[in-house]
Amino acid sequence: MAIDKSDETIILIPARMASSRLPGKPLADIAGRPMIVHVAERARESDMGRVVVAVDDAAVFEAVEAAGFEAVMTGMAHQSGSDRIHEALGKVDPDGRAQLVVNVQGDLPTLDPALIKASLAPLSEPAVDIATLTVEITDEAEKTASQVVKLVGSPVGPTRLRALYFTRATAPWGEGPLYHHIGLYTYRRAALERFVSLPVSPLEGREKLEQLRALEAGMRIDAEIVTTVPLGVDTAEDLEKARRILEGVTS
C-alpha cells in the first residue's frame, strides 16, 4: 500500500515560545519572515496534507495567520511536542478524519520538504505504528557525541530499519554503520492517542528520549533511511546558519 497525499493526512507543527536556549525562537527573523512561517512553508511545499501550526502564544498565532497559514492555540503546560500536537489534533479535526499525523518540529526552517514525504513511507507496512527518519553517520565526531541520538535498528528493506532502541551512547558495538536519528515523526492517529496516554517509561527517563516510551510499550517504530539531516535551530549560532542558508535562497 502506497502512502500519498490525502485528506486523511495532517501536518502539525508545534511552536513553543518558552525555549530555554533561544527564547522566542518561533518569531526569530530569518530573511524577513518569522522562523515558524518558514517551517510552515516547507510543510506546504511537501504537498502531503493539511498544514496546521499549534501555538501557545498570541503573537505567534497572529504571525502564522498573517502569513496565510492555519494556526490553533494550545496550552502552555505541555512537556513535549507530541502532547501539543495531540491537543491540536482534537481541536482542528474533532471528527477524526485525519488518520496519519505528521509532527514537524517548529525549529526546522531549512527542512527539505521531501523528508516529510519520506517519513510517511514506513506506514505502508500495516504493522508500523510510528514512522521516523534516520541517516548514516559519516562524521566520526558524531559517533560519540551525546547530543546526536543514535537509532539502533534491524534492516527490513534496502532503505528502512525497524527501530530496536534509541540512545545517546555510541551503539551498536562492532563493525558497521551507525545511524543518526532525525526527530520527525508520522503517527497513525490511534498510535498517537495511545502514546500520549502512556506514563513516562524507565528508559525514556534515563535517556531523555520520549520515543523510548513507545518502544517500551511494545509499539513498532520504523525509520526511513535518508541522506540529509535538517538543521535544527536550538542556539543563536544555529539561527545564524539558518539565516545564511535562507537569505541566500531568497536574495
C-alpha positions as CSV (number, residue, x, y, z in Angstrom):
1,M,0.0,0.0,0.0
2,A,1.5,3.3,-1.1
3,I,1.2,6.4,1.2
4,D,0.4,9.6,-0.7
5,K,-1.2,12.9,-0.2
6,S,-4.7,12.5,1.2
7,D,-7.3,14.3,3.2
8,E,-6.5,11.7,5.8
9,T,-3.0,13.2,6.4
10,I,-2.4,16.3,8.5
11,I,0.9,18.0,9.2
12,L,1.1,19.6,12.7
13,I,3.9,21.9,13.7
14,P,4.3,22.6,17.4
15,A,5.6,26.1,18.2
16,R,6.7,26.9,21.8
17,M,7.8,30.4,22.8
18,A,9.5,29.4,26.1
19,S,12.6,27.9,24.7
20,S,15.3,27.8,27.3
21,R,18.2,28.2,24.9
22,L,16.7,30.6,22.4
23,P,13.6,32.3,23.9
24,G,11.0,33.5,21.4
25,K,12.5,31.5,18.6
26,P,9.3,30.9,16.6
27,L,9.3,34.6,15.8
28,A,13.1,34.9,15.1
29,D,13.5,36.8,11.9
30,I,15.0,34.8,9.0
31,A,15.2,36.6,5.6
32,G,12.3,38.9,6.6
33,R,9.9,36.3,7.9
34,P,9.4,34.5,11.3
35,M,11.1,31.1,11.6
36,I,7.8,29.4,12.2
37,V,6.5,30.7,8.8
38,H,9.5,29.2,7.0
39,V,8.7,25.8,8.6
40,A,5.1,26.1,7.6
41,E,6.2,26.9,4.0
42,R,8.4,23.8,3.9
43,A,5.5,21.7,5.1
44,R,3.2,23.2,2.5
45,E,5.8,22.5,-0.2
46,S,5.8,18.8,0.7
47,D,2.2,18.7,-0.7
48,M,1.4,15.9,1.6
49,G,-1.6,17.2,3.5
50,R,-3.3,20.0,5.5
51,V,-0.8,22.1,7.5
52,V,-1.6,23.5,11.0
53,V,0.7,25.3,13.4
54,A,0.0,24.5,17.1
55,V,1.0,27.6,19.1
56,D,0.9,28.7,22.7
57,D,1.3,32.4,22.2
58,A,-1.0,35.1,20.7
59,A,1.9,36.8,18.8
60,V,2.9,33.5,17.1
61,F,-0.8,32.8,16.3
62,E,-1.1,36.2,14.6
63,A,2.2,35.8,12.7
64,V,1.2,32.4,11.3
65,E,-2.3,33.6,10.3
66,A,-0.9,36.8,8.7
67,A,1.3,34.6,6.5
68,G,-1.8,32.7,5.3
69,F,-1.4,29.6,7.4
70,E,-3.8,27.9,9.8
71,A,-3.0,28.2,13.5
72,V,-4.6,26.7,16.6
73,M,-4.0,27.8,20.2
74,T,-2.8,25.1,22.6
75,G,-2.0,25.1,26.3
76,M,1.3,26.3,27.8
77,A,1.9,23.4,30.1
78,H,2.8,20.7,27.5
79,Q,6.1,19.0,28.2
80,S,6.6,17.7,24.6
81,G,5.7,18.5,21.0
82,S,3.7,15.2,20.8
83,D,1.4,16.3,23.7
84,R,0.9,19.7,22.0
85,I,0.0,18.2,18.6
86,H,-2.4,15.7,20.3
87,E,-4.3,18.7,21.8
88,A,-4.2,20.5,18.4
89,L,-5.5,17.4,16.5
90,G,-8.5,17.2,18.8
91,K,-9.3,20.9,18.1
92,V,-8.8,21.1,14.4
93,D,-10.0,17.6,13.5
94,P,-12.6,16.5,16.1
95,D,-14.4,14.2,13.7
96,G,-11.3,12.0,13.3
97,R,-10.9,12.4,9.5
98,A,-7.1,12.6,9.7
99,Q,-5.7,9.1,10.3
100,L,-2.0,10.0,9.6
101,V,-0.4,12.7,11.7
102,V,3.0,14.2,10.8
103,N,4.8,16.0,13.6
104,V,7.2,18.5,12.1
105,Q,9.3,20.4,14.7
106,G,8.9,24.1,14.6
107,D,12.6,24.8,14.6
108,L,13.4,23.3,11.1
109,P,13.3,26.3,8.8
110,T,15.6,24.8,6.2
111,L,13.8,21.4,6.1
112,D,13.8,19.6,2.8
113,P,10.1,19.0,2.0
114,A,11.0,15.6,0.6
115,L,11.8,14.4,4.1
116,I,8.1,14.8,5.1
117,K,7.1,12.5,2.3
118,A,9.8,10.1,3.2
119,S,8.5,10.0,6.8
120,L,5.2,8.6,5.6
121,A,6.8,5.7,3.6
122,P,7.2,3.2,6.5
123,L,3.5,3.3,7.2
124,S,2.9,1.3,4.0
125,E,3.6,-1.6,6.4
126,P,0.3,-2.0,8.4
127,A,2.2,-3.3,11.5
128,V,4.1,0.0,11.9
129,D,2.6,2.4,14.5
130,I,5.1,5.3,14.2
131,A,7.4,6.2,11.3
132,T,10.5,8.4,11.5
133,L,13.8,9.2,9.7
134,T,17.4,8.3,10.1
135,V,20.7,9.0,8.3
136,E,24.0,7.1,8.3
137,I,26.7,9.0,10.4
138,T,29.7,9.9,8.3
139,D,31.3,12.4,10.8
140,E,33.5,10.5,13.2
141,A,32.9,13.1,16.0
142,E,29.1,12.5,15.8
143,K,29.5,8.8,16.6
144,T,30.5,9.6,20.2
145,A,28.6,12.9,20.6
146,S,25.8,12.6,23.2
147,Q,23.7,15.3,21.6
148,V,23.5,13.1,18.4
149,V,20.8,10.5,19.1
150,K,21.6,7.1,17.6
151,L,19.0,4.7,16.2
152,V,19.8,1.1,16.7
153,G,17.7,-0.9,14.2
154,S,17.3,-4.1,12.2
155,P,17.1,-3.8,8.4
156,V,13.6,-4.5,7.0
157,G,14.4,-3.3,3.5
158,P,17.1,-1.5,1.5
159,T,16.2,1.9,2.9
160,R,14.4,1.0,6.1
161,L,15.2,0.0,9.7
162,R,12.9,-1.3,12.4
163,A,13.9,0.6,15.5
164,L,15.0,-1.5,18.4
165,Y,16.5,1.2,20.6
166,F,17.4,4.9,20.6
167,T,20.4,6.1,22.6
168,R,22.8,9.0,23.2
169,A,25.6,6.5,23.5
170,T,27.7,5.0,20.7
171,A,25.7,2.0,19.6
172,P,25.7,-0.7,18.3
173,W,29.1,-2.0,19.0
174,G,31.2,-3.6,16.3
175,E,31.8,-3.0,12.6
176,G,29.0,-1.5,10.6
177,P,27.2,1.8,10.1
178,L,25.8,4.0,12.9
179,Y,22.6,6.0,12.3
180,H,21.7,9.5,13.4
181,H,18.0,9.7,14.3
182,I,16.0,12.6,12.9
183,G,13.2,13.7,15.2
184,L,10.4,14.0,12.6
185,Y,7.6,11.5,13.2
186,T,4.5,10.4,11.5
187,Y,1.9,8.6,13.7
188,R,-1.2,6.6,12.9
189,R,-3.8,8.5,14.8
190,A,-4.5,5.6,17.1
191,A,-0.8,5.3,17.9
192,L,-0.6,9.0,18.9
193,E,-3.6,8.6,21.1
194,R,-2.0,5.6,22.8
195,F,1.4,7.2,23.1
196,V,0.3,10.4,24.9
197,S,-1.8,8.3,27.3
198,L,1.3,6.3,28.5
199,P,3.3,7.4,31.5
200,V,7.0,8.3,31.2
201,S,8.9,5.0,30.9
202,P,12.1,4.0,32.7
203,L,14.4,4.2,29.7
204,E,12.7,7.3,28.5
205,G,13.5,8.9,31.8
206,R,17.1,7.7,31.8
207,E,18.0,8.6,28.2
208,K,15.7,11.7,28.0
209,L,14.3,10.4,24.7
210,E,10.5,10.1,24.6
211,Q,10.4,7.7,21.6
212,L,11.6,5.0,24.0
213,R,8.2,5.2,25.7
214,A,6.7,3.8,22.6
215,L,9.2,1.0,22.2
216,E,8.9,0.0,25.9
217,A,5.1,-0.2,25.4
218,G,5.6,-2.6,22.5
219,M,4.8,-0.1,19.7
220,R,6.6,-0.5,16.4
221,I,8.7,2.3,15.0
222,D,10.2,2.0,11.6
223,A,12.7,4.6,10.1
224,E,13.3,5.5,6.5
225,I,17.0,6.0,5.7
226,V,17.6,9.4,4.1
227,T,20.7,11.3,3.1
228,T,20.4,14.7,4.8
229,V,20.0,15.9,8.4
230,P,17.8,19.1,8.6
231,L,19.3,22.0,10.6
232,G,17.5,22.3,14.0
233,V,17.7,25.8,15.4
234,D,18.4,25.5,19.1
235,T,21.0,28.2,19.6
236,A,22.0,31.7,18.4
237,E,24.7,30.0,16.3
238,D,22.1,27.7,14.6
239,L,19.9,30.7,13.9
240,E,22.8,32.5,12.1
241,K,23.4,29.3,10.0
242,A,19.7,29.2,9.0
243,R,19.8,32.9,8.1
244,R,22.8,32.4,5.8
245,I,21.1,29.5,4.1
246,L,17.7,31.1,3.6
247,E,18.9,34.6,2.8
248,G,21.0,33.1,0.1
249,V,17.9,31.4,-1.3
250,T,15.7,34.5,-1.2
251,S,18.2,37.1,-2.3
